[in-house]
Amino acid sequence: MECQLLQRYATDVELTNDYVKIREQYSGTPTPQLNNRIVQLKAQLDLVKDDFSTLEGNLSRLENRQPRQIAINFVPPEPPTGLQAVVH
């Protein structure tokens, strides 16, 4: 079970790195595509967070201890504004 927890942690770190990179790109040039990718990554991170919490709860029962609190929060940036349609 510890192996599963560590694998989930590694996935979380990888997704977090992707999330940070996309947010940095978005802050420079906000586009709908980047916003959509941020929303997708946030959904994936929420699932990993839930899995991580569940695994920690199971592991704590096996180890006869209280589960540790896991504080993982990702706040998405505001959606792009002032977009205009360009017709060619």
N, C-alpha and C positions, 0 to 999 in steps of 0.2 A: 504494500500500500504506500509506503514511503516513496517507492520508485514512481508510482502514479502521480503522487503529489509533486515530486521533482520534475516530472515530465510536463505537468500542467504549469508549473512555475516557469519552465523554459519556454513553453508556448506563450505564456503571458508576457515574458520579457521580449520575445520576438515580435509579437503583435504590438506591444507598447512602442518598440523602436520604429515600426512602420507607422504607427499612429503619430508619433512625434514628427517624423519626417514629413508626412502628409500635412500635418497642421502647420509646419514651418512654410511649406510650399503655399498653402492656402493663405497664410497671413501676408505673403508677398503678392500673390495673384489669386484672389478668390474666384474660383470657377465652380459651376454646378457639378462638374465631374469630380473635382477634389472633395466637394461637400458630400457627394454621394459615397465616395470612398471612405470618408471619415465616419459616416453613418454606418457603413458596412463593418468597419473595424470596431466601432463602438459596440455593435451588436455581438460580434465575435468575442470581444473582451468581456462583455456582460456574461456570456455563456461560460467562459473560462473562469470568471470570478465565482459564479455559482458552483461550478464543478469543484473549484479549489476549496470553497467553503464546505461543501459536502464531504470531500475527501478528508479535510482537516477534522471535521466532526467524527467521521468514522475512525480515523487514526487516533484521535483523543480517547475514544471509548476503548479501543484496543490497548492503549497505553495507560488507561485508568487515570486520566487527567482531564482538566477542563480544556475545552477547545480554545485556541488562540483567536483573537479577533483579527480579522483581515480587513484592512482599510484600503480598498482599491477604488479610486474614483477617476473617471475621465469625463471632462466637461467638453462637449463639442463646441466649436466656434459658431458664431452667428452665421446663418445662411447668407449667400452673396446678395447684395442689394444693388439697385441701379443698373440691372442688366438690360440690354437692349437687343432686339432682334435685328439682324442685318440681312436684308434680302438682296441677293445678287442677280 
